[in-house]
Amino acid sequence: MATVKIQTENYGEVEVRNAMLEDDNGTDLYEGIEIKVEHEELIEVLGYHDVEDLTTETVETLIEINL
């Protein structure tokens, strides 16, 4: 799985990687990404995103929506 470090203005350096995420009932898996922000819990975002093509603005928006 690809892991990318992105420097953001509001959150510092964050680590983004592709992941397989479980749904709430724990039986189905979905494509998604995990975003690791320093001093925050791991943020899971459902849906496919090419982590190598994510912009700083997109990552900050995903963090704000899912934090």
Stockholm file with secondary structure:
# STOCKHOLM 1.0

chainA/1-67         MATVKIQTENYGEVEVRNAMLEDDNGTDLYEGIEIKVEHEELIEVLGYHDVEDLTTETVETLIEINL
#=GR chainA/1-67 SS CCEEEEEETTTEEEEEEEEEEECTTSSCEEEEEEEEETTSCCEEEESCCCGGGCCHHHHHHHHHHHC
#=GC SS_cons        CCEEEEEETTTEEEEEEEEEEECTTSSCEEEEEEEEETTSCCEEEESCCCGGGCCHHHHHHHHHHHC
//
